[in-house]
Amino acid sequence: MEGYPESIKFLHKNKEWNNDAPILSDIIYVQEEYRAAVENVLEPYLNYYVVSNMEEGMAAIELLDKHQKGKANFFLLDAFNDFESNLSNIGGAVSALDIIEVDDKYNKLAQYLLSKVVITEDADKVQGLDNGYTILAKSGKFVKGQYRLSGGSVGVFEGNKIGRAKNLEKMQDEIVMQDALFNSLKAELEDLRKKVVDYNEQLKEKQIQQAQGEINNLTNNVFVTRNKIENVSSVQETSGQRIDELVEKLETERGDIAETRDFLQEINEKSTDINSRLKLLEADYQQAEQEYNFASVAFNDQNLQLTRQQSKISNLKSELAFKEKQLQDLLAQKEGNAKQLEDSGASIKAEQEHLGLSENALVTVLRDKELAESELNEADRIYYSLRNALQEKEEELRQKTKQRESIDNELNELKDKLNELKLQLAGMKERLSVEFHVNLDDILDEPRMTESSVEELNESADRLKKRLINLGEVNPTAVEAYTEMKTRYEFILEQKNDLVDARESLMQTIQEVKTTANQQFLETFNKVKDNFQTVFKTLFTEQDTADLILENPDNLAETGIDIVAKPKGKRPSSITQLSGGEKTLTATALLFSIYLIKPAPFCILDEVDAPLDDANVGKFVSMIRRFSENSQFIIVTHNKQMMTAVDVIYGVTMQEPGVSKLVPVDFRSLKDA
């Protein structure tokens, strides 16, 4: 799917819908000589998906919307079921439907797109057309409609988009045919080779057997002749003639053998020739196969190059439109500047006249400034004296708060003792009520009825005890009641001791946490303060001063922090009196002073350099470059000076509505080179 929009690629790979649906450019096959012409008229529709019905199209649209992958277009086949085209006789032209090939189920779609399209060499020679027809040049040079005409030069790669799938199928079929032809030729050559080898073997074996037979016959004849010579001496002359005849025959046979050897050598030479021709054919086939592979690679490269060129053309068009608009703005600005120059000349003359008057006023203002500065110094002295007094009052308030906390602690201890006494009193009341049936509340309010001494009362108590003994056994439930009360008392006492221990432990822990937190805060604050002063001087100058001041050093948990920044030549009473660029540099210095305490692997800065001028941007870039040795910075910027200092730049562009594209440029390779 190289060269197609992102939405088309996404739908082609996504299986949540019918991703086997074809694209219009894949279902139409056009004869090669007409491809450029037909592609010109179908160019807006080549990337349309062809789906069966509305449900498939809506499923694809839902997927694109869900994943934010842009837009796509669709042809609905069921919408063309009732479509009928009105074809008429055409003179001097060829109907576009006659030079294309489509499957039967796409015929109605092809008729809808091309039934009113004709192709010709000369538009003036076309006859019998109504105003609804579109005329194409066979070469693709122009497209003529009822109210429009477009055309121009024909690109080298025009015509390669349409029918790519069909072209690949036909090329695949041709490849299969060529492979089959090659295999058949190779089989025929192999058969011929086998026949030659078999023929050579048969010929050699037959000749050898024939020669061997003749030699055997000759040998037998020689033996027979010798026997005849030894046995029949009378026929010596006849035998001699017979021997001469056999000798002649032997010579003849030897000549035949020589001729056979020559013929065999000729056959071998022919076999060698056939083998060499076979090797040449194999080499030609390999070369043809290699050329085919090269052609395939070249086709793919050219197709990719076409896509890149189209992308470059669209980018160049966008840039051209931007440059034209920029040129118009510059021309308008030039006119405005000329007018402003005339106005400035007049104003300069007026200002020169006014300058003489302003010099005297300036002297007066300078004197007033000196008086105001002295008053300001006096006000600063009063402010700091009041501030010191306020700090003393706050210290007294903290002391009072501590005293109050100690009093609260003593009060809580007294409350605990009171509760303990109340528990003891309740125990005594319960004991008197159980053992002696006496209500303590009643007898406390009664006046003393006797004037007897304590000794007399003790003696009386002893007598009463003896009487109680004489009365009988003690209440058996008294022990159980005592045990229950004792258990309850011990439980309450244990709970009280646990609460007291937990309170002391909690207070100790709080004090340790507070001490540790204050210590760590103070150490970190001092480091940030030193870093802030160093970074501030780096971003400004060595003569500029900056500081961080604690508003309440005695209470580090609730203290505020004053940021003091004094660029050279200024004495601002607060940071709000600084300019926008100075505020940005001060905030950046504070940010990096905190960053230096514990550097992070990544740091993202969003248009921090926007309010800075060129000189301060240079300082900011130098600082970023120094800190980038330990961290990686991701910066969102529109400043060209910042862009020139980075290692890698990522530009975000939108080549088509709703689809963003990331264009990276790595400068590190250029710096290394």
Secondary structure, DSSP 8 states (H G I E B T S, - for coil): -TTS-HHHHHHHH--SS-TT--BHHHH-EE-GGGHHHHHHHHGGGTT-EEESSHHHHHHHHHHHHHHT-----EEEGGGGTT--------BSSEEGGGGEE--GGGHHHHHHHHTTEEEES-GGG-BS--TT-EEEETTSSEEE-SS-EEE----TTTTSSTTHHHHHHHHHHHHHHHHHHHHHHHHHHHHHHHHHHHHHHHHHHHHHHHHHHHHHHHHHHHHHHHHHHHH-STTHHHHHHHHHHHHHHHHHHHHHHHHHHHHHHHHHHHHHHHHHHHHHHHHHHHHHHHHHHHHHHHHHHHHHHHHHHHHHHHHHHHHHHHHHHHHHHHHHHHHHHHHHHHHHHHHHHHHHHHHHHHHHHHHHHHHHHHHHHHHHHHHHHHHHHHHHHHHHHHHHHHHHHHHHHHHHHHHHHHHHHHHHHHHHHHHHHHHIIIII---HHHHHHS-------HHHHHHHHHHHHHHHHHH----THHHHHHHHHHHHHHHHHHHHHHHHHHHHHHHHHHHHHHHHHHHHHHHHHHHHHHHHHHHHHHHS-TT-EEEEEES-TT-TTT--EEEEEE-TT---SSGGGS-HHHHHHHHHHHHHHHHTTS--SEEEEESTTTT--HHHHHHHHHHHHHHTTTSEEEEE---HHHHHH-SEEEEEEEEETTEEEEEEEE-HHHHH-
